[in-house]
């Protein structure tokens, strides 16, 4: 499969160039190498809630490595599909 270089941008993060076979693979790779996820402990909640960090409810389970995304005709990732 042909590989392309994709620009991955996110608010508050550096713009990245990622070589991948499709835009969803580039986005998933960027997410896996930028974020870490773990279950919140009681100490996490005691520290973070008073600091103003609110609990967000996920509305759908993300796919493990290939999240569904919307892509414009030029091949740019426009938004994650709901």
C-alpha positions in Angstrom: 0.0 0.0 0.0 1.3 3.5 -0.8 2.4 5.6 2.0 2.0 9.4 2.2 3.1 12.1 4.6 0.3 13.7 6.6 0.3 16.9 8.6 -1.2 16.3 12.1 -2.3 19.4 14.0 -3.9 19.8 17.4 -4.6 22.7 19.6 -1.7 23.1 22.1 0.5 20.6 20.4 3.3 20.9 17.9 2.4 20.3 14.2 3.8 16.9 13.1 4.6 15.2 9.8 3.8 11.5 9.9 4.3 9.0 7.2 1.4 6.5 7.0 -0.7 4.5 4.6 -3.8 6.5 5.4 -4.8 9.6 7.4 -6.5 7.5 10.1 -3.3 5.6 10.7 -1.4 8.9 11.1 -3.9 10.3 13.5 -3.9 7.1 15.6 -0.1 7.1 15.7 -0.1 10.7 16.9 -2.6 10.0 19.6 -0.7 6.9 20.9 2.6 8.8 21.1 1.1 12.0 22.6 -1.3 10.7 25.3 -1.2 8.2 28.1 -4.4 6.9 29.6 -4.9 5.2 33.0 -7.8 4.8 35.4 -8.1 7.8 37.8 -7.1 7.0 41.4 -8.8 8.6 44.4 -5.7 10.8 44.8 -6.0 11.9 41.2 -9.6 13.0 41.8 -8.7 14.7 45.1 -6.0 16.7 43.3 -7.6 17.4 39.9 -11.3 18.2 40.7 -10.6 21.1 43.0 -8.1 22.4 40.4 -11.1 22.9 38.1 -10.5 19.8 35.8 -14.0 18.5 35.0 -14.9 14.9 34.2 -15.7 14.5 30.5 -18.1 11.8 29.4 -17.0 9.8 26.3 -19.9 9.4 24.0 -18.6 6.4 22.0 -15.9 3.9 22.3 -13.0 4.7 20.0 -11.7 2.1 17.7 -8.3 0.8 18.8 -6.0 1.7 15.9 -8.3 3.1 13.2 -10.6 5.8 14.5 -13.3 6.9 12.1 -12.5 10.4 10.7 -14.0 12.8 8.2 -11.6 13.7 5.3 -12.0 16.5 2.8 -11.5 16.0 -0.9 -7.8 17.0 -0.6 -7.2 14.2 1.9 -7.0 16.4 5.0 -8.6 15.2 8.3 -11.4 17.5 9.0 -13.0 16.0 12.2 -13.5 12.8 14.1 -16.9 11.3 13.1 -19.4 10.9 15.9 
